[in-house]
Amino acid sequence: AIVDPAYGRPLTVAQLEPDYNQELGRFLPIEELTSFVLAEEELKKMPRFWQQQRATVQVAAGNDAGQSSWAVLEVSLGRLGR
């Protein structure tokens, strides 16, 4: 989830699932996920998100039994080539 400054609260932008890696010939568990790209094209309904210098990102694990607490990260968006 990311905090949209226009909305003022976290909004879910992705649900990560284990992904099949053809090169390795197996599914990669979430524990091996080391990065995630937030693409501006995918967040067109949140234009103010990209206007801030720092973004709040929240990550939680979930399964059939429930959801973990949110881990909150502050991420620098910098100028991003602008």
C-alpha positions as CSV (number, residue, x, y, z in Angstrom):
1,A,0.0,0.0,0.0
2,I,1.1,3.6,-0.5
3,V,-0.2,6.7,1.1
4,D,-1.8,9.0,-1.4
5,P,-1.4,12.6,-0.2
6,A,-4.7,13.6,-1.9
7,Y,-6.6,10.9,-0.1
8,G,-4.6,10.9,3.2
9,R,-4.5,7.2,3.8
10,P,-2.9,4.0,2.5
11,L,-4.3,2.5,-0.7
12,T,-3.5,-1.0,-1.9
13,V,-1.5,-0.9,-5.1
14,A,-0.4,-4.5,-5.4
15,Q,-0.8,-7.9,-3.9
16,L,2.4,-9.9,-4.4
17,E,2.2,-13.6,-5.1
18,P,5.0,-16.2,-5.6
19,D,6.1,-15.8,-9.2
20,Y,7.4,-18.5,-11.6
21,N,11.0,-17.9,-12.7
22,Q,11.7,-19.6,-16.0
23,E,15.5,-19.2,-15.6
24,L,15.5,-21.1,-12.3
25,G,12.7,-23.4,-13.3
26,R,10.7,-22.8,-10.1
27,F,8.4,-20.5,-8.2
28,L,10.1,-17.8,-6.3
29,P,8.8,-17.4,-2.8
30,I,8.0,-13.9,-1.4
31,E,11.1,-14.2,0.8
32,E,13.3,-14.0,-2.3
33,L,11.5,-10.9,-3.6
34,T,14.1,-8.1,-3.4
35,S,12.4,-5.3,-5.3
36,F,9.2,-4.0,-6.6
37,V,8.7,-1.2,-9.2
38,L,6.0,1.4,-8.7
39,A,5.2,2.6,-12.2
40,E,3.7,6.0,-12.8
41,E,1.6,4.5,-15.6
42,E,-0.1,2.2,-13.2
43,L,-0.9,4.9,-10.6
44,K,-2.6,7.4,-12.9
45,K,-5.4,7.9,-10.4
46,M,-2.8,9.1,-7.9
47,P,-1.0,11.9,-9.6
48,R,-0.1,13.7,-6.4
49,F,1.9,10.7,-5.2
50,W,4.7,11.5,-7.6
51,Q,4.8,15.2,-6.6
52,Q,6.1,14.5,-3.2
53,Q,9.8,14.1,-2.3
54,R,9.2,11.2,0.1
55,A,6.6,8.5,0.0
56,T,5.2,6.3,2.7
57,V,5.0,2.6,1.7
58,Q,3.4,0.0,3.8
59,V,3.9,-3.8,3.5
60,A,2.1,-6.6,5.2
61,A,2.0,-10.4,4.9
62,G,-1.3,-12.2,4.6
63,N,-2.7,-15.7,4.3
64,D,-5.9,-17.6,5.2
65,A,-5.3,-17.0,8.9
66,G,-5.1,-13.2,8.6
67,Q,-2.7,-10.4,8.1
68,S,0.5,-9.3,9.8
69,S,1.1,-5.8,11.1
70,W,2.1,-3.2,8.6
71,A,5.8,-2.5,8.1
72,V,6.1,1.2,7.3
73,L,8.9,2.5,5.0
74,E,9.7,6.1,4.0
75,V,11.1,6.1,0.5
76,S,12.8,9.0,-1.2
77,L,11.4,9.7,-4.6
78,G,14.0,12.4,-5.3
79,R,13.8,14.0,-8.6
80,L,13.5,10.8,-10.6
81,G,15.0,12.5,-13.7
82,R,12.7,15.5,-13.7
